Amino acid sequence: MPQLSPLFWVFSSLMVVFLLMSMMVVFYEKSVNLNKFDLSKVQMMKWCW
């Protein structure tokens, strides 16, 4: 494997965190729109975190 700069690792990790946050926001908005229908999925997400 080639040696990668620390800056690249910081950038990639930030991108991954950003993607996860955006996915969670979208999921949260969907579950709120569906009201209490997806409560079980929200509970699963809480357990995962």
Distance bins in CASP14 RR format, pairs under 12 A and 6 or more apart:
PFRMAT RR
TARGET T0000
AUTHOR 0000-0000-0000
RMODE 2
METHOD distances of the structure
MODEL  1
2 8 0 0 0 0 0 1 0 0 0 0 0
3 9 0 0 0 0 0 1 0 0 0 0 0
4 10 0 0 0 0 0 1 0 0 0 0 0
4 11 0 0 0 0 0 1 0 0 0 0 0
4 12 0 0 0 0 1 0 0 0 0 0 0
4 13 0 0 0 0 0 1 0 0 0 0 0
5 11 0 0 0 0 1 0 0 0 0 0 0
5 12 0 0 0 0 0 1 0 0 0 0 0
6 12 0 0 0 0 0 1 0 0 0 0 0
6 13 0 0 0 0 0 1 0 0 0 0 0
7 13 0 0 0 0 0 1 0 0 0 0 0
7 14 0 0 0 0 0 1 0 0 0 0 0
8 14 0 0 0 0 0 1 0 0 0 0 0
8 15 0 0 0 0 0 1 0 0 0 0 0
9 15 0 0 0 0 0 1 0 0 0 0 0
9 16 0 0 0 0 0 1 0 0 0 0 0
10 16 0 0 0 0 0 1 0 0 0 0 0
10 17 0 0 0 0 0 1 0 0 0 0 0
11 17 0 0 0 0 0 1 0 0 0 0 0
11 18 0 0 0 0 0 1 0 0 0 0 0
12 18 0 0 0 0 0 1 0 0 0 0 0
12 19 0 0 0 0 0 1 0 0 0 0 0
13 19 0 0 0 0 0 1 0 0 0 0 0
13 20 0 0 0 0 0 1 0 0 0 0 0
14 20 0 0 0 0 0 1 0 0 0 0 0
14 21 0 0 0 0 0 1 0 0 0 0 0
15 21 0 0 0 0 0 1 0 0 0 0 0
15 22 0 0 0 0 0 1 0 0 0 0 0
16 22 0 0 0 0 0 1 0 0 0 0 0
16 23 0 0 0 0 0 1 0 0 0 0 0
17 23 0 0 0 0 0 1 0 0 0 0 0
17 24 0 0 0 0 0 1 0 0 0 0 0
18 24 0 0 0 0 0 1 0 0 0 0 0
18 25 0 0 0 0 0 1 0 0 0 0 0
19 25 0 0 0 0 0 1 0 0 0 0 0
19 26 0 0 0 0 0 1 0 0 0 0 0
20 26 0 0 0 0 0 1 0 0 0 0 0
20 27 0 0 0 0 0 1 0 0 0 0 0
20 45 0 0 0 0 0 1 0 0 0 0 0
20 48 0 0 0 0 0 1 0 0 0 0 0
20 49 0 0 0 0 1 0 0 0 0 0 0
21 27 0 0 0 0 0 1 0 0 0 0 0
21 28 0 0 0 0 0 1 0 0 0 0 0
21 49 0 0 0 0 0 1 0 0 0 0 0
22 28 0 0 0 0 0 1 0 0 0 0 0
22 29 0 0 0 0 0 1 0 0 0 0 0
23 29 0 0 0 0 0 1 0 0 0 0 0
23 30 0 0 0 0 0 1 0 0 0 0 0
23 45 0 0 0 0 0 1 0 0 0 0 0
24 30 0 0 0 0 0 1 0 0 0 0 0
24 31 0 0 0 0 0 1 0 0 0 0 0
24 41 0 0 0 0 0 1 0 0 0 0 0
24 42 0 0 0 0 0 1 0 0 0 0 0
24 45 1 0 0 1 0 0 0 0 0 0 0
24 46 0 0 0 0 0 1 0 0 0 0 0
24 48 0 0 0 0 0 1 0 0 0 0 0
24 49 0 0 0 0 1 0 0 0 0 0 0
25 31 0 0 0 0 0 1 0 0 0 0 0
25 32 0 0 0 0 0 1 0 0 0 0 0
25 45 0 0 0 0 0 1 0 0 0 0 0
26 32 0 0 0 0 0 1 0 0 0 0 0
26 33 0 0 0 0 0 1 0 0 0 0 0
27 33 0 0 0 0 0 1 0 0 0 0 0
27 34 0 0 0 0 0 1 0 0 0 0 0
27 38 0 0 0 0 1 0 0 0 0 0 0
27 41 1 0 0 1 0 0 0 0 0 0 0
27 42 0 0 0 0 1 0 0 0 0 0 0
27 44 0 0 0 0 0 1 0 0 0 0 0
27 45 1 0 0 1 0 0 0 0 0 0 0
27 46 0 0 0 0 0 1 0 0 0 0 0
27 48 0 0 0 0 0 1 0 0 0 0 0
27 49 0 0 0 0 0 1 0 0 0 0 0
28 34 0 0 0 0 0 1 0 0 0 0 0
28 38 0 0 0 0 1 0 0 0 0 0 0
28 41 0 0 0 0 0 1 0 0 0 0 0
28 42 1 0 0 1 0 0 0 0 0 0 0
28 45 0 0 0 0 1 0 0 0 0 0 0
28 46 0 0 0 0 0 1 0 0 0 0 0
29 38 0 0 0 0 0 1 0 0 0 0 0
29 42 0 0 0 0 0 1 0 0 0 0 0
30 37 0 0 0 0 1 0 0 0 0 0 0
30 38 1 0 0 1 0 0 0 0 0 0 0
30 41 0 0 0 0 1 0 0 0 0 0 0
30 42 0 0 0 0 0 1 0 0 0 0 0
30 45 0 0 0 0 0 1 0 0 0 0 0
31 37 1 0 0 1 0 0 0 0 0 0 0
31 38 1 0 1 0 0 0 0 0 0 0 0
31 39 1 0 0 1 0 0 0 0 0 0 0
31 40 0 0 0 0 1 0 0 0 0 0 0
31 41 1 0 0 1 0 0 0 0 0 0 0
31 42 1 0 1 0 0 0 0 0 0 0 0
31 43 0 0 0 0 0 1 0 0 0 0 0
31 44 0 0 0 0 0 1 0 0 0 0 0
31 45 0 0 0 0 1 0 0 0 0 0 0
31 46 0 0 0 0 0 1 0 0 0 0 0
32 38 0 0 0 0 1 0 0 0 0 0 0
32 39 0 0 0 0 0 1 0 0 0 0 0
32 41 0 0 0 0 0 1 0 0 0 0 0
32 42 0 0 0 0 1 0 0 0 0 0 0
34 40 0 0 0 0 0 1 0 0 0 0 0
34 41 0 0 0 0 1 0 0 0 0 0 0
34 42 0 0 0 0 0 1 0 0 0 0 0
35 42 0 0 0 0 0 1 0 0 0 0 0
36 42 0 0 0 0 1 0 0 0 0 0 0
36 43 0 0 0 0 0 1 0 0 0 0 0
38 44 0 0 0 0 1 0 0 0 0 0 0
38 45 0 0 0 0 1 0 0 0 0 0 0
39 45 0 0 0 0 0 1 0 0 0 0 0
39 46 0 0 0 0 0 1 0 0 0 0 0
40 46 0 0 0 0 0 1 0 0 0 0 0
40 47 0 0 0 0 0 1 0 0 0 0 0
41 47 0 0 0 0 0 1 0 0 0 0 0
41 48 0 0 0 0 0 1 0 0 0 0 0
42 48 0 0 0 0 0 1 0 0 0 0 0
42 49 0 0 0 0 0 1 0 0 0 0 0
43 49 0 0 0 0 0 1 0 0 0 0 0
END
